Amino acid sequence: MKNKRLPADQMFVKGFQELLEVMLSNPFMSYLDYDSVRIDLFETEQSFIVEAELLGYHPKDIIVQIQADHLQLTAKKYCIREFHDEKQGTLAREQMEESVERTIDFPFPLMNKKITATFSNEILEITISKHETNESNQQIVPIEFQ
C-alpha cells in the first residue's frame, strides 16, 4: 500500500511560511524570542547595549546578574485571573506568578566591566562599557527606573 499524500491545510501552510520568512529574514532572531524574553544586542564605539522587552514587569522584580562571561536576566510578575461562572453565579480568583529567564553570552569576561541598567517603557537597557572598568566585583546590576 502506497502512502497517500493528503492535501495540506492552507492556514497551516500559510502560517508556517510566514514564520519561516520572519525567522530567515532576521538571522539574529532565535526561537527564544518567541518563548522567553525578546532581546536585541547593539554595539557602539564605547559600549555594548542589550535591550530586553519585559512587558508587564516591574523593575523591582527584575534581576540582572553577572556570571563570568554572561548575563543572567530573571524577571517575575504576578497576575490575577478571574473566572466567572454565570450558571452557578460564582466568581473565582487566582494569583499566578509568571517568570522568565534568559542568559546572554559574551565572548569576553564581564566581571570587571562597568555595567549599568535602566528600565523605561517596559524595555530594559543594559550597557556594558568597553573601556571603563568597575573595581567592585558586583554580582547584581542595579536597575535605574525612568
C-alpha positions in Angstrom: 0.0 0.0 0.0 1.5 3.3 -1.0 1.5 6.3 1.3 -1.2 8.7 0.1 -0.3 12.3 0.3 -3.1 14.4 2.0 -3.8 17.9 1.0 -2.2 20.4 3.3 -4.3 22.7 5.5 -3.9 26.0 3.8 -4.0 28.0 7.0 -1.2 25.9 8.5 0.9 26.2 5.4 0.4 30.0 5.3 1.3 30.3 9.0 4.4 28.2 8.6 5.5 30.2 5.6 5.1 33.4 7.5 7.1 32.0 10.4 9.9 30.9 8.1 10.0 34.3 6.4 10.3 36.1 9.7 13.0 33.7 11.0 15.0 33.7 7.8 14.8 37.4 7.3 16.4 38.1 10.7 19.4 35.9 11.4 19.8 37.2 14.9 16.3 36.2 16.0 16.1 32.9 17.7 13.4 30.5 19.0 14.0 32.0 22.5 12.5 35.3 21.3 9.1 33.6 21.0 9.3 31.5 24.2 11.3 33.8 26.5 12.5 37.4 26.8 13.0 39.1 23.4 16.4 40.8 23.3 18.4 42.9 20.8 22.2 43.5 21.0 23.8 46.6 19.7 27.5 47.7 19.6 28.8 51.3 19.7 32.3 52.6 19.8 32.1 52.9 23.6 29.8 50.0 24.6 27.7 47.0 24.0 23.9 47.5 24.6 21.4 44.8 25.4 17.8 45.7 25.1 15.2 43.3 26.6 11.5 43.6 26.2 9.8 42.9 29.5 6.1 43.6 29.0 4.1 43.8 32.3 7.1 43.6 34.6 8.1 46.0 37.3 11.8 46.9 37.8 11.8 45.7 41.4 11.0 42.2 40.1 13.9 42.1 37.6 17.4 40.8 38.4 20.4 41.1 36.2 23.4 39.0 37.4 26.9 39.0 36.2 28.4 35.5 35.9 31.9 35.2 34.3 31.2 35.8 30.6 27.4 36.0 30.6 24.5 38.0 32.0 21.6 36.2 33.7 18.3 38.0 33.4 15.4 36.9 35.6 12.0 38.6 35.9 8.8 37.7 37.8 5.4 39.2 37.6 2.2 38.4 39.4 -1.1 38.1 37.6 -4.6 37.8 39.0 -7.1 35.8 36.9 -10.8 35.9 37.4 -13.2 33.1 36.4 -16.9 33.9 36.4 -19.4 31.0 36.1 -22.7 32.6 35.2 -24.7 29.4 35.6 -23.6 28.9 39.2 -23.2 32.6 39.9 -19.7 32.1 41.2 -16.5 34.1 40.9 -13.1 32.6 41.4 -9.8 34.4 41.5 -6.3 33.0 41.4 -3.0 34.7 41.7 -0.3 33.3 39.5 3.4 34.0 39.3 4.9 34.2 35.9 8.7 34.2 35.5 11.1 34.4 32.6 14.8 33.8 32.5 17.4 34.5 29.7 21.1 34.0 29.6 23.1 36.3 27.3 26.6 35.0 26.5 29.6 37.2 25.6 32.9 36.3 24.1 34.8 38.1 26.9 34.7 38.2 30.7 32.2 40.7 32.2 33.4 40.7 35.8 35.4 44.0 35.9 33.4 45.8 33.2 31.3 48.8 34.1 27.7 47.7 33.6 24.6 49.8 34.1 20.9 49.1 33.5 17.8 51.3 33.0 14.2 50.4 32.7 11.8 52.6 30.8 8.6 51.9 28.8 8.9 48.1 29.5 12.4 48.0 27.9 15.4 47.0 30.0 18.6 48.5 28.6 21.9 47.1 29.8 25.0 49.0 28.9 28.4 47.3 29.1 31.3 49.7 28.7 34.2 48.6 26.5 36.7 50.9 28.1 35.6 51.7 31.7 36.1 49.3 34.4 34.4 48.7 37.7 36.7 47.8 40.6 33.9 46.5 42.8 33.2 42.9 41.9 29.4 43.4 41.8 27.4 40.4 41.0 24.0 42.1 40.7 23.5 45.1 38.3 21.3 47.8 39.9 18.4 48.9 37.7 17.5 52.6 37.4 13.9 53.2 36.8 13.0 56.1 34.4 
